[in-house]
Amino acid sequence: MQLKELSSTITVVNSIIGVSVLTLPFCYQQCGVVLGSLLLLSCSWMAYRSSMMLIEAALSANRKTYFGLAQVSFGVPGKIFIEICMIGLLLGTCIAFFAALEDLVASLFMKLTGSSILPWQHALLLCTITSVSVLPLSLQKMVSNSAWQSLTTIIFYILLMFVLVVNCLRLALSGGLTWDEVHLWHWSGVTKCLPILATSFCGHPLVLPIYFNFRGKSVEQMNGAFKYANIIVVTFYAMVGLSGYLAYTGSVKGDILAALPPSLVTDGIRIIFLVSLTSSFPLIILPCRQAINTLLFEQQKEDGTFSVSGDMPFHRHVTCTVMIVFSTMVMGVLVPDVQTVLAVMGSTMASVICFISPSAISEKLRRGTLRGRVILGMGVILLLIRASSISNLTAMELLQQPIRKSIVPIEKVNVHLANTTKGHPYNTGN
């Protein structure tokens, strides 16, 4: 990799990796080592190709935004549809962040106090963190991914991967790894985990902003940056997913942080991830706020762009931010687990934004290709997965879906029960 591509590659990596990394060991447990790896590689390739489709279509149509591409391809209805899907995807991401944030806050609270935590205390702690930290950061009109934010995120990812790999190797060398419980291929887990894996590579809302931010970069240079970034991400995901699954074969649930045994290292990882999540909220809320603004109030300019979020009137800026932050916080408290949110996103809005729309736009503005039709078909399959899961869910089952329960003190549980941080087993495919 050339040095001039390094900065753009790192930016793309940061735009892809997110809270979904916590669910990768769960996906390997559900699908098996071989099938899980194949699905991971397939989603990575499709995300890479669809990202390049967006860039090539944007240059062909002389547009700089996803919304502008949708409008020139399918008119105003297409633009509105993409805006709604984009808003839903970003709101879902915020909900997943809040669900993970609540887990972290609750586990750290129990570590400090040594007492159990009730559901209303969950909500109070999360509301406090949101009011004093998340909301003030999100109210910034212009948000930049500063060096310390990127460094914090990278430290967490490297430390998490290092801990999981070390634990896996230690078990393997000591003979404590139960190979009989390790599965290579589980077809039954595909419908549960494919939407999560698809969401894990969903950096498409930032593809065009990243490309046009790096002025002077050719399509070939950005193609190399996206290719290297996807290789890095899929390698990292595979190491986290595989080592986490092998190290905690019998206790892998939806959030791998909850499976780690209590220790100073575990506490350090949780604190770093808490800071990383909190500082990442503005990077998600900014495009969400802009999508809401363009949907409800603003028309596209002649050059195919829209005003940035910072140009919104102050009262609209504050109102929109407060509504986004606290509405997604409430949903984050109510959802049973992180992977539930990611699975719903992966089989609905993410399938449209990542696979269906880029393929359809490329087909409309340029020319159709076999790989474009393959990616389009995968997006349709993800939608069908969600439709079939909804049709099989009765009204009584919907009413019986549990909300996160209280958590018992850490010192009263063993290592394998530490994964009940939310109190609700991660028994869905999300």
N, C-alpha and C positions, 0 to 999 in steps of 0.2 A: 504494500500500500504506500503510495506516495504521500509525502508530508502535507501537500496542499489539499489532499482529500481527508486528512485526519479530522479536522475540525467539523466538517460536514458529516462525516461518518459518526462521530460521537454525538452530534446533534440528533441524527436519525435514530441512533440507539436509545437515547434518552426519551425520544418521542414514542418509542414502541414499548419499552419495558415499563410495567406498572404493577398494580396490586395483584394482577392475575398470576404473578410469579409464585405467590403463596399457595396456589391451588395445583401447581404442576405435579407434585408427588401424588396427590389424589387422583389426577388423570392417569398417571402410570399405574396406580393400583387398580383402577377401574378397567383399563384397556390392556394391561400387560406391557412388558418391556418392549417387545418387538413392535406390536401394533401401535403402542403409544408413541414410539419413536418415528414410525412411518407417518402417522397423522401429524406429528409436530413438523416434520420435514415438508409435508404436503401443504400445510397451512402457511409455512414460511415462504415457500415458493410462490404460492398464489398471492400472498400479500405483497411480495416483491414485484411480481409482474403487474398486478393491478395498480400499484403505486406509480410505476413507470407509464402505464396507460393514461393515468391522470395528467402526468407532466407532458407527455406527447400530445394529448388532446388539448391541453391548455395552450400550448404553443401553436398548434394548428388553428385554434379558434381565436387566438389573441385574447384570452381571458386569464385572469389572475386568481380567481376564486372558484371553489367548488360550486358555489351557488350560481356564478356566472356561467360556468360550463353547463350546468343543468338547464339554465334558462335558454341558452343558445341552442341546446340540443332538443329540448322538449317543451320549450315555452315556459310561460309563467306557472302552469300547473306542476311542471317538473321541478322548477325552482322551489316552489312551496313544499313539495313532497320531500325534497332533499333537506330543506331547512328543518322540517318537522322531524325527520329521521336523525339529523345531526343533533338537534336539541335533545331528543330522547336518548341518544347514545351518550352525550356528555352528562346529562342528568343521571343516567344509570351509572356512569363512571363515578360521579360524586357520591351516589348512594353506596356503591361498593367501597369507596374510600372511607366513608363514615362507618360502615359495618366493620371494616378492619380497624379503624381508629378506636371504636368502642371496645373491641377485644383488647387492644393494647392498653388503653386507659384502665380497663377493669383489672387486667392481670397485674399491672404495675401498682394499682391501688391495693390489691390483696397482698402484694409483696411487702408494701410499706406498713399496712395496718395489721395483717395477719387475720383478718376477719372476712366473713363471706359478704357478698355484695348482692343486693336485691335489684329487681328490674327498675324500680324508680330511681335507685342510686345510679344505675347505668345511665339513665336518661339525664340525670342532673349533672353527672361528671362530663358527659359528652356536650351538653348545653353550655357548661362553663368553658370548656376548651374552645368550643365554637365561638362563643361571645368574646373571649379575651384574645384569641389568636387567629382563628380561621377567618372570621368576618373582617377584622381590621386589615389583614393581608389581602383579602379578596376585594376590598373597596378601592384598592389602588387602581387608577385609571389605566396606567401602562405597566405591564408586568414583563420583566426580563428574567430569563433563567440565569441567575448570577452564578459565579464560580463556586461560591460556598454551597449553594443548593445542589449543584451538580456533583460536587465533591461528597456531600452528605449522602446523596442517593447512591453514588458509586461505592462508597465505603460500606453501606448496608448490603448491597448486592454481593460484593466480594466477600464480606464477612459471613453472610448467610451461606453462600456456596461453600466457603472454606469449612465452616462448622459441620455442614451436612456431609461433605466428602470425608472429613476426618472421622466422623462418627461411623460412617459406612465402612471405611477401611479398617477401623479399629475392631468393629464387629466381625468383619470378614477374616481378619488375621487371628482373632481370638477364638474363632469357631462359633461365635454366638449368632451368626447370621443364619436364619432358618430358611434354607433354600427351598424346602418343600412348600413354603407358603408364597414363594415368588412365582408369578404367572407370566408367561410369555405372550399369550394371545387371548383376549377376551372380547368377542364380538359384541356381547351384551352391553359393554361399556361405551360403545361408539356414540350412541345417541346422547349419552350423558356428557361426554367429554369433548366431542367435536366442537360444539358451540363455544366452550370455554377456550379451547386451543385457538379457535378463529379469533376470538376477542383478544387473545394474548398478543396478536400481531397487528392490532387495529390502531395504527398511527396515522391513518388517512386524513383526518381533519387537519393535520399539520403538514401534509406532504407539499402542497402548493406554497404555503407560507415559507417553509424551509427552502424550497427551490428558489423562489423569487427573492428571498433574503440574501442568498449567496449570489450576489450580482457577478456576472462574468463567468459563471460556471456553465459549461456546456452540458448538453444532455448526456454525453458519454461520461463526463466526470461525475455527474449526479447518479448515473446508472451504476458506476463503480462504487460510489458512496453507499447507495441503497443495498447493493449486493453484499459489500463487506459488512454493513450493519446487520443485515439479516443473518449472515453467517455467524457473527458474534452473538446475536441474540439467541439463535437456535442452539448454538453450542452451550451457552449459559443455561438456557431453559432445560436442555437435556441433562446437564450435570446436576442441576437442582432437583429436577423431577426424578431422575434415576437414583441418585444418592439418597434423597429423602424417602423414596419408596422402599429402598433396600434397608435403610437404617431403622425405619419404623414401620415394618411390613404389617404388623398386626394392629397398628393404631393410627394409620394415616387417615385423616379426615379432610375437611375442606381448607383448613388454614394450618400450614406446616409450622408456623410459629407456636401454635398451641400444643404441638407434639414434642417440642424441645424440652428436655428435662430442666428443672429449675437450677440455675447457676448464674454466676456473675456474667459469663459470656452471653447467656440467653437474655439476661436483663439488659445488657449493653446493646444487643441486637434490637430488642424491642424499643429501647429509648431512641436509638438512631433512626429506626423506621418511623417512630412517632414524629420525630422532627421532620423527616423526609416527607411523610404524608401531609403534615400541616403546611409545609412550605410549597407543596405541589398543588394545593387546591386552587390558588389564583391562576395557574397555568391552564386549568380545565375550565374554570368559571369565565375567564376572558373570552374564549371563542363561543361558549354557550351564551353569554350575554350579548355578544355581537350577532349571533344567529337569531336570537329573539328580537333584537332591534331591527335587523334587516327584514324579518318576517312580518313584523307588525307596523313598522314606521317608515322604512327607508327603501328607496328604489335604487337600482343599480346605476352607476355612472357610465359615461360613454366608453371609458376604457376598460369596462368589465370589472371594476372594483367597487367596494363599498367603503364607507367611512369606518375608521377603526372604532373600537369600543370607547376609547377615550374621548371621542367627539360627541358622545351622548350628552344630553342635558343632565345637569347634576341630579335633579330630583328623580329622573328616570334611571340614571345610573345606580343610585342608592336603592331605590325601590326594587329594581330588578335583581340586584345583588343580594339583598336581604331575603327576597322570596326564594331565590335559588338555594342559598345556603341553608336556611332553616327548613324548607320543605324537604330537601334531600336528607337533612339531618334526621328529621322525623322518620322518613322511610328507612334510613339506615338503622334506626333503633328497632323497627318493626320486622325487617326481613330476618329470616331464620339463620342465614349464613351468607358468606361472601360468594360462594360458587353459585348460589341460586340467582343472584343478580347477574353474574357474568354469563350464565347459561341463557337467561332470558335475553340479554343484550346480544349475545353471539348469534342467536337464532332469529333475531328480528332486525333491530336497527343496524347492528354491525354487519350482518349479511348484506344489507342494502348498501351501506356506505363503503364497505371494503371490497365486495365482489360483484354484486349485481349492477350497481350504478356505474362504476368504472368501465365494466365490460360493455354495457349498453351505450354509454357515451362514446367510447372508442368505436363501436360498431356504427354509430350514427355519424360521427364527424370524420372518421378516417376510413378504415376498412375492417371487416370482420376477420378474425383469425381463429384457428382451431383452439389455441390455448385460451383465447378470450371466451370462446363458447364453453370450454371446460370450467373456467372460473365462474362464468355466469350460472352454469348448471350446479356448481357447488353452493352458490348463494341460494339458489332455489331449493336445494336439498335442506339447507339449514332452516329455511322458512317452513318447509314441510315437517321438519322435526318438531318445531315449536307448535305447529298447528295440530299435529297428531297427539302431542303431549297434553294440549289443552282439551282436545276432544275426548280424551280418555280420563279426564279429571271431572268427577261428579261434583255437584254443588256441596254435598255433605263432606267430601274430601277437602274441598276448598276451605270450608268452615273449620276443619280439623287441623289445618296447617299450623304448627306451633310457632309462637313468637319466642324469642330468646329467653331462656330461663335464668334464674339466679346462679351464681357461681360459688362453689365451695372454696374454702381457704386452700392455698397452694400446699401448705405443709401437711394437709390432711389427705392428699392424694399422692398416688405414685406416679412414676414417669409416664406410664401408658394411659393414665387417666387425665394427664395434663392437657390433653387435646379437647377437653370439654370446656374451654374458656367461655364459650357462649352458653354452655349448658345444653345446647341442642345438638344432637349428632348430625354431622354433615352427610345426610343420607340421600340427597338429591344429586342429580348429575351436573348441576351447575358448577 
